[in-house]
Amino acid sequence: MAAINEVTVYGSGCKRCQALLDGARQAVSDMGLGVEVGYVTDVVEASSRGIMSMPALAVNGRVVSAGRVLDAKEVRKVLEGIE
């Protein structure tokens, strides 16, 4: 597994986006990564990164999921697969 330096959730602030944020925070905590999970609600910034469907999850600046609400277990699988 590569070093994870940055985890960011992009969303509008809705319940779905908040659920992904909660799942990401839980996964990061469970894995003991010691990184803060960022939360970006600026639609312009999200679209500049190519995100057209929210919520979205980015790891180390790369979008790894968009348009889906991942729970903590699913986020952990994604994080474990980062290379």
DOKOL-872794 format. One line per field, with one value per atom (N, C-alpha, C, O, CB): residue number from 1; atom name; x, z, y. Coordinates in steps of 0.001 Angstrom, whole numbers, plus 500000, padded with zeros to 6 digits. Each point is the difference from the previous one (the first is absolute). Glycine has a CB too. Example, Ala and Ser with C-alpha at 12.3 -4.5 7.8 and 13.67 -1.06 7.14 Angstrom:
BEGIN
voza: [1, 1, 1, 1, 1, 2, 2, 2, 2, 2]
bafi: [N, CA, C, O, CB, N, CA, C, O, CB]
u: [513190, 499110, 500900, 501036, 497072, 501542, 500820, 499230, 500509, 500675]
w: [507800, 500000, 500000, 500665, 500581, 498034, 500060, 500730, 500169, 497686]
v: [494310, 501190, 501200, 499981, 498846, 502223, 501190, 501090, 501108, 498264]
This chain:
BEGIN
voza: [1, 1, 1, 1, 1, 2, 2, 2, 2, 2, 3, 3, 3, 3, 3, 4, 4, 4, 4, 4, 5, 5, 5, 5, 5, 6, 6, 6, 6, 6, 7, 7, 7, 7, 7, 8, 8, 8, 8, 8, 9, 9, 9, 9, 9, 10, 10, 10, 10, 10, 11, 11, 11, 11, 11, 12, 12, 12, 12, 12, 13, 13, 13, 13, 13, 14, 14, 14, 14, 14, 15, 15, 15, 15, 15, 16, 16, 16, 16, 16, 17, 17, 17, 17, 17, 18, 18, 18, 18, 18, 19, 19, 19, 19, 19, 20, 20, 20, 20, 20, 21, 21, 21, 21, 21, 22, 22, 22, 22, 22, 23, 23, 23, 23, 23, 24, 24, 24, 24, 24, 25, 25, 25, 25, 25, 26, 26, 26, 26, 26, 27, 27, 27, 27, 27, 28, 28, 28, 28, 28, 29, 29, 29, 29, 29, 30, 30, 30, 30, 30, 31, 31, 31, 31, 31, 32, 32, 32, 32, 32, 33, 33, 33, 33, 33, 34, 34, 34, 34, 34, 35, 35, 35, 35, 35, 36, 36, 36, 36, 36, 37, 37, 37, 37, 37, 38, 38, 38, 38, 38, 39, 39, 39, 39, 39, 40, 40, 40, 40, 40, 41, 41, 41, 41, 41, 42, 42, 42, 42, 42, 43, 43, 43, 43, 43, 44, 44, 44, 44, 44, 45, 45, 45, 45, 45, 46, 46, 46, 46, 46, 47, 47, 47, 47, 47, 48, 48, 48, 48, 48, 49, 49, 49, 49, 49, 50, 50, 50, 50, 50, 51, 51, 51, 51, 51, 52, 52, 52, 52, 52, 53, 53, 53, 53, 53, 54, 54, 54, 54, 54, 55, 55, 55, 55, 55, 56, 56, 56, 56, 56, 57, 57, 57, 57, 57, 58, 58, 58, 58, 58, 59, 59, 59, 59, 59, 60, 60, 60, 60, 60, 61, 61, 61, 61, 61, 62, 62, 62, 62, 62, 63, 63, 63, 63, 63, 64, 64, 64, 64, 64, 65, 65, 65, 65, 65, 66, 66, 66, 66, 66, 67, 67, 67, 67, 67, 68, 68, 68, 68, 68, 69, 69, 69, 69, 69, 70, 70, 70, 70, 70, 71, 71, 71, 71, 71, 72, 72, 72, 72, 72, 73, 73, 73, 73, 73, 74, 74, 74, 74, 74, 75, 75, 75, 75, 75, 76, 76, 76, 76, 76, 77, 77, 77, 77, 77, 78, 78, 78, 78, 78, 79, 79, 79, 79, 79, 80, 80, 80, 80, 80, 81, 81, 81, 81, 81, 82, 82, 82, 82, 82, 83, 83, 83, 83, 83]
bafi: [N, CA, C, O, CB, N, CA, C, O, CB, N, CA, C, O, CB, N, CA, C, O, CB, N, CA, C, O, CB, N, CA, C, O, CB, N, CA, C, O, CB, N, CA, C, O, CB, N, CA, C, O, CB, N, CA, C, O, CB, N, CA, C, O, CB, N, CA, C, O, CB, N, CA, C, O, CB, N, CA, C, O, CB, N, CA, C, O, CB, N, CA, C, O, CB, N, CA, C, O, CB, N, CA, C, O, CB, N, CA, C, O, CB, N, CA, C, O, CB, N, CA, C, O, CB, N, CA, C, O, CB, N, CA, C, O, CB, N, CA, C, O, CB, N, CA, C, O, CB, N, CA, C, O, CB, N, CA, C, O, CB, N, CA, C, O, CB, N, CA, C, O, CB, N, CA, C, O, CB, N, CA, C, O, CB, N, CA, C, O, CB, N, CA, C, O, CB, N, CA, C, O, CB, N, CA, C, O, CB, N, CA, C, O, CB, N, CA, C, O, CB, N, CA, C, O, CB, N, CA, C, O, CB, N, CA, C, O, CB, N, CA, C, O, CB, N, CA, C, O, CB, N, CA, C, O, CB, N, CA, C, O, CB, N, CA, C, O, CB, N, CA, C, O, CB, N, CA, C, O, CB, N, CA, C, O, CB, N, CA, C, O, CB, N, CA, C, O, CB, N, CA, C, O, CB, N, CA, C, O, CB, N, CA, C, O, CB, N, CA, C, O, CB, N, CA, C, O, CB, N, CA, C, O, CB, N, CA, C, O, CB, N, CA, C, O, CB, N, CA, C, O, CB, N, CA, C, O, CB, N, CA, C, O, CB, N, CA, C, O, CB, N, CA, C, O, CB, N, CA, C, O, CB, N, CA, C, O, CB, N, CA, C, O, CB, N, CA, C, O, CB, N, CA, C, O, CB, N, CA, C, O, CB, N, CA, C, O, CB, N, CA, C, O, CB, N, CA, C, O, CB, N, CA, C, O, CB, N, CA, C, O, CB, N, CA, C, O, CB, N, CA, C, O, CB, N, CA, C, O, CB, N, CA, C, O, CB, N, CA, C, O, CB, N, CA, C, O, CB, N, CA, C, O, CB, N, CA, C, O, CB, N, CA, C, O, CB]
u: [500847, 499153, 500889, 500928, 497221, 501562, 500751, 499620, 498969, 501147, 500711, 499714, 498781, 499889, 502551, 496667, 498817, 500218, 500069, 498396, 501642, 500275, 498780, 499956, 502361, 496689, 498858, 498749, 500013, 501515, 497400, 498701, 499000, 499899, 500703, 498658, 499059, 498662, 499930, 501971, 497037, 498642, 499498, 500132, 499421, 499872, 499381, 498501, 499504, 502511, 497263, 498552, 499337, 500660, 499619, 498412, 499236, 499524, 499444, 499858, 500911, 499552, 498739, 499465, 501555, 498501, 498781, 500265, 501138, 498043, 499763, 500126, 500916, 500779, 496929, 502197, 500847, 501478, 500859, 497267, 502140, 501381, 500522, 501146, 498429, 499580, 500383, 500249, 500899, 497766, 500537, 500190, 501352, 500677, 496833, 502886, 501320, 501108, 500998, 498050, 500776, 500996, 500150, 501117, 498329, 499439, 500044, 500698, 500817, 497061, 501801, 500634, 501499, 500780, 497083, 502535, 501425, 500739, 501088, 498365, 499949, 500638, 500145, 501033, 498008, 499921, 500043, 501084, 500759, 496780, 502534, 501005, 501411, 500868, 497511, 501854, 501322, 500372, 501139, 498509, 499388, 500240, 500284, 500947, 497562, 500667, 500179, 501360, 500597, 496941, 502943, 501284, 501189, 501150, 497679, 500898, 501071, 500906, 501206, 498708, 499505, 500810, 500527, 501016, 497657, 500660, 500487, 499895, 500779, 500729, 497539, 499774, 498605, 499084, 502483, 498287, 498716, 499225, 500566, 500390, 497761, 499155, 499427, 499249, 500173, 500946, 499513, 498598, 499565, 502774, 496956, 498645, 499855, 500102, 498967, 500694, 499905, 498570, 499476, 502968, 496928, 498630, 499929, 498910, 500298, 501931, 500052, 499831, 500876, 500631, 497346, 499679, 500998, 500326, 497261, 502895, 500965, 501300, 500579, 498392, 501482, 501230, 499800, 500882, 499753, 498209, 499720, 499997, 500602, 498047, 500688, 499937, 501364, 500291, 497326, 503223, 501343, 500858, 500996, 498830, 499778, 500706, 499335, 500375, 500340, 498293, 499344, 498856, 499493, 502643, 497456, 498920, 498668, 499715, 501765, 497718, 498698, 498853, 498843, 502171, 499307, 498981, 500482, 501085, 498109, 499986, 500391, 499036, 498847, 502156, 499474, 501283, 501153, 499800, 498999, 502387, 501195, 501087, 500044, 499365, 501458, 501108, 501297, 500148, 498410, 502386, 501317, 501061, 499909, 499291, 501799, 501115, 501283, 500252, 498466, 502078, 501247, 499741, 500819, 500467, 497575, 499675, 499355, 499634, 502220, 497997, 499408, 498594, 499812, 502484, 496717, 498619, 499889, 500326, 498791, 500415, 499900, 498558, 499741, 502449, 496869, 498587, 499188, 500318, 500093, 498536, 499114, 498574, 499756, 502126, 497182, 498598, 499505, 498859, 501367, 500615, 499626, 500299, 500972, 499473, 498697, 500237, 500652, 499361, 498654, 503249, 500738, 499940, 500167, 501371, 498226, 500057, 501468, 500882, 496736, 502625, 501381, 500724, 501187, 498095, 500018, 500615, 500422, 501082, 497523, 500536, 500320, 501139, 500863, 496755, 502381, 501083, 501318, 501030, 497367, 501567, 501221, 500556, 501212, 497951, 499959, 500442, 500678, 501036, 497105, 501273, 500580, 501381, 500965, 496717, 502412, 501261, 501077, 501170, 497538, 500896, 500961, 500516, 501086, 497763, 500381, 500401, 500784, 500356, 497669, 502249, 500752, 501451, 500657, 497817, 502004, 501413, 500729, 501191, 498182]
w: [500000, 500000, 500000, 500801, 500425, 497881, 499917, 501165, 500643, 496837, 502779, 501063, 499634, 498884, 501740, 500317, 499793, 500772, 501229, 498460, 499563, 500601, 500047, 500779, 498423, 499968, 499888, 499619, 499048, 500297, 501407, 499699, 500001, 500975, 500066, 497858, 499863, 499482, 499074, 500512, 501028, 499534, 499348, 500562, 501268, 496986, 499289, 500042, 499653, 498830, 501942, 500082, 500226, 500254, 500620, 499029, 500116, 501417, 500273, 497391, 503243, 501372, 500300, 501105, 498878, 499051, 500185, 500897, 500397, 497346, 502570, 500864, 499388, 500709, 500172, 497800, 499323, 500123, 500259, 498123, 501428, 500088, 501431, 500216, 497887, 502862, 501403, 500363, 500784, 499763, 498882, 500274, 499475, 500665, 499227, 498920, 499465, 500870, 500271, 497398, 502765, 500878, 501294, 500453, 498572, 501561, 501235, 499762, 500814, 499966, 498100, 499673, 499785, 500431, 498543, 500357, 499751, 501303, 500227, 497509, 503113, 501294, 500831, 500632, 499319, 500047, 500774, 499456, 500771, 499742, 498178, 499388, 500304, 500354, 497823, 501686, 500288, 501462, 500313, 497905, 502662, 501427, 500283, 500714, 499829, 498896, 500216, 499517, 500589, 499182, 499150, 499418, 500682, 499749, 498076, 503033, 500703, 499084, 500233, 501446, 497273, 499005, 500475, 499495, 498790, 502668, 500514, 499023, 500083, 501309, 497678, 499084, 500239, 500386, 497893, 501491, 500113, 498706, 498911, 502680, 498525, 498816, 499657, 500778, 499806, 498243, 499562, 499435, 499560, 499967, 500491, 499457, 499175, 500528, 501433, 496743, 499078, 499481, 499437, 499906, 500849, 499529, 498812, 499514, 502799, 497219, 498870, 498690, 499598, 501710, 498037, 498767, 498891, 499189, 501466, 499305, 498976, 500175, 499025, 500862, 501351, 500246, 499636, 499409, 502436, 498508, 499672, 498485, 499503, 502613, 497155, 498547, 499358, 498962, 501078, 500560, 499453, 500134, 499296, 501274, 500335, 500173, 499196, 500111, 502183, 496895, 499154, 500666, 499450, 499408, 502314, 500733, 499502, 500130, 501909, 497396, 499479, 500813, 499813, 497924, 503155, 500810, 501445, 500281, 497731, 502900, 501403, 500798, 499608, 500152, 501362, 500636, 499288, 499265, 502915, 498061, 499408, 501066, 500960, 496772, 502070, 500916, 499220, 498971, 502526, 498994, 499371, 501026, 501178, 497245, 501104, 500850, 499314, 498838, 502099, 499804, 499463, 498711, 499081, 501945, 498918, 498856, 498830, 499019, 501684, 499372, 498909, 500397, 501060, 498189, 499898, 500270, 499865, 498959, 500208, 501911, 500009, 500033, 499796, 501354, 499105, 500008, 499788, 500559, 500983, 497646, 499773, 499816, 499329, 499622, 501655, 499854, 500868, 499856, 497887, 503154, 500883, 501446, 500305, 497852, 502723, 501430, 500478, 500062, 500246, 500023, 500510, 501520, 500623, 497361, 502613, 501460, 500414, 499149, 500999, 501147, 500504, 499474, 499679, 502378, 497851, 499520, 498537, 499616, 502012, 497557, 498581, 499817, 499142, 500274, 501389, 499920, 500382, 499371, 501175, 500464, 500430, 498871, 499784, 502595, 496895, 498872, 498954, 499454, 500971, 499294, 499024, 500486, 499237, 500047, 501958, 500552, 500002, 499734, 501683, 498881, 500021, 498606, 499855, 502153, 496963, 498638, 499325, 498827, 501050, 500855, 499423, 499782, 500891, 500257, 497646, 499679, 499590, 499694, 499604]
v: [498817, 501183, 501241, 500110, 498650, 502159, 501253, 500913, 499804, 499992, 501182, 500964, 500837, 500507, 499568, 500056, 500824, 501293, 500006, 497965, 503129, 501296, 500901, 500952, 498831, 499919, 500893, 499207, 499219, 502682, 498309, 499410, 501150, 500745, 496972, 502422, 501110, 499510, 499192, 502370, 498944, 499733, 501281, 501088, 497167, 501607, 501115, 499794, 498928, 501386, 500710, 499883, 501339, 501008, 496704, 502281, 501230, 500275, 501064, 498612, 499371, 500171, 499202, 500086, 502170, 496971, 499212, 498792, 499749, 500998, 498511, 498818, 498943, 499363, 501088, 499363, 499007, 500382, 499157, 500335, 501782, 500479, 499860, 499605, 502008, 498712, 499882, 498540, 499698, 502363, 497030, 498570, 499517, 499216, 500442, 500803, 499630, 500581, 499332, 500577, 501328, 500635, 499201, 499747, 502519, 497344, 499205, 498665, 499570, 501528, 498244, 498719, 500143, 499151, 500108, 501820, 500238, 500263, 499471, 501450, 499895, 500289, 498731, 499782, 502536, 496846, 498754, 499069, 499413, 500811, 499643, 499120, 500485, 499202, 500232, 501863, 500574, 499765, 499650, 502102, 498441, 499776, 498523, 499672, 502280, 497164, 498554, 499514, 499098, 500607, 500903, 499590, 500682, 499638, 499993, 501348, 500699, 500803, 500088, 498128, 502375, 500709, 501346, 500476, 498383, 501755, 501269, 501157, 500950, 497743, 501244, 501116, 500558, 499274, 499724, 502283, 500671, 499782, 500097, 501639, 497972, 499850, 501376, 500588, 496979, 502929, 501306, 499898, 498936, 501766, 500434, 500037, 501268, 501107, 497566, 501163, 501125, 500086, 499039, 500729, 501392, 500197, 500949, 500303, 499276, 500889, 500928, 499225, 499234, 502336, 498647, 499287, 500321, 499134, 500891, 501207, 500396, 499220, 499521, 502782, 497572, 499239, 498527, 499378, 502228, 497844, 498601, 499799, 499048, 500715, 501112, 499835, 500215, 499407, 501346, 500087, 500205, 498741, 499838, 502597, 496683, 498724, 498879, 498832, 501906, 499638, 499026, 499256, 499022, 500752, 500676, 499337, 500543, 501191, 498478, 499454, 500403, 499414, 500377, 499789, 498922, 499351, 499933, 499491, 499157, 501871, 500006, 499142, 499817, 502479, 497177, 500272, 499280, 499032, 501272, 500195, 499412, 499882, 500770, 500194, 498060, 499760, 500066, 499341, 499226, 502229, 500095, 499606, 500346, 501492, 497437, 499589, 500454, 499681, 498304, 502760, 500565, 500783, 499985, 498111, 502584, 500843, 499294, 500648, 500712, 497320, 499224, 499550, 499404, 499817, 501066, 499604, 498484, 499430, 502807, 497117, 498543, 499515, 498814, 501112, 500978, 499648, 501269, 501050, 496974, 501875, 501141, 499506, 498998, 502317, 499404, 499678, 498863, 499559, 501257, 498705, 498888, 500352, 500690, 497667, 501152, 500139, 498709, 498950, 502641, 498503, 498842, 500010, 501049, 498949, 498843, 499941, 499805, 499887, 499145, 500930, 499922, 498766, 500070, 501149, 497656, 498762, 500143, 499556, 499114, 501949, 500192, 501003, 499814, 499657, 501590, 500988, 499332, 500242, 501651, 497284, 499308, 499130, 499973, 500032, 499279, 499179, 500862, 499623, 498758, 502780, 500921, 500454, 499974, 500800, 499633, 500493, 498916, 500278, 501327, 497174, 498895, 499678, 499438, 499644, 501268, 499716, 501114, 499885, 498703, 502491, 501135, 499590, 499461, 502207, 498600, 499689, 501237, 499941, 497775]
